Each structure stands twice: as C-alpha cells, then as structure tokens.
Amino acid sequence: MGKKTRSTLRNARHVRIRKSLTGTTEKPRLAVYRSLKHISAQIIDDTTGNTLVAASSVEKDLSAKGNVEGAKAVGTKLAERAKEKGISTVVFDRGGFKYHGRVASLADGAREAGLEF
C-alpha cells in the first residue's frame, strides 16, 4: 500500500461510498468535487455514463468564488439547469468529502432551488 496522502484517503472514501450509490436514469447521481480554490458539481446517469447537467464556480457567467456563498450559488444554478432538463430527484454523492462547509452549502442551495434528495 502506498503513502496515505489526503487525496488517496479521500479516493478510498469515495470508492467506499460509490459501492452502494449509483445514479439511474430516473434518479441520477449528484457528484460534488471540491478543490482548494473552486467547487463543481455534476448530475450523472451512471447507466449510460453521461453527464446530464454540470455547474462550477469556475464559470464566468456564474461569478461565484470557491467559498461557502459561491458553493450555494453553484448548487442553485445546478438545480435550475436540472429543472430545465426535467430532473427533480437525485442521489447525493459527496465524493469522499465531509458533508460540511462548502459541500453542505452546495447541497442546501440545490435543495432550496427544488432538487429532492
């Protein structure tokens, strides 16, 4: 086994979560990724492997930073785009990150904008 870095431990947690969590066509998976500066999320149909909707704090038109307020804006934007595509319920995949801070804020923003999970 290699060195236990922060990223390898996160990847191990993500694999453990993903064992029991898959996105279907009826209920796709909302996957969150948090980097040091930014946060992004996408809604994925795992049966086909397609990303249906995505939003990120990197987008110019969103003008969101990678902080808690920015994460909430990303969650809201993602939910709006999902509504346009007819997606109302999802399975939340925190990606091995703690459900805290920016990840929780993104989830709250998505819930407030109408996504159910």
C-alpha positions, -999 to +999 in steps of 0.1 A: +000+000+000+013+035-009+016+066+011-016+077+028-020+112+015-051+133+019-061+127-017-056+089-016-077+087+017-104+108+000-104+085-030-107+054-008-137+070+010-152+079-024-148+043-036-165+031-004-194+054-009-198+046-045-201+008-038-237+014-026-245+046-045-254+046-083-273+071-104-301+057-125-320+073-154-349+081-130-327+092-101-293+104-113-263+110-091-253+145-080-215+143-077-195+170-059-159+179-063-141+204-041-107+217-049-087+242-029-100+272-049-132+260-065-162+237-062-180+219-090-209+195-093-225+174-120-255+152-123-246+119-138-266+090-152-244+060-143-263+036-166-251+054-197-221+072-181-234+106-193-232+139-175-266+154-178-261+187-161-230+205-146-222+237-128-189+251-114-175+281-096-150+284-125-178+296-149-176+333-158-214+339-160-219+324-125-192+348-109-191+325-079-160+321-057-150+287-042-163+298-007-195+288+011-216+315-006-201+305-040-209+269-033-245+278-026-247+297-059-233+267-077-259+244-061-287+268-070-275+271-107-272+233-109-307+228-097-321+253-121-303+236-150-316+202-138-352+216-137-348+226-174-338+191-182-367+177-162-347+162-133-363+166-099-348+139-077-312+129-074-289+108-052-262+129-034-226+118-038-203+139-015-173+124-033-154+114-002-155+149+012-170+156+047-207+168+045-197+201+060-189+237+048-188+241+011-202+206+003-231+211+027-237+246+013-239+233-023-264+207-012-285+233+006-285+256-024-296+227-047-324+217-022-337+253-019-338+256-057-361+225-059-339+194-062-350+165-040-325+142-022 
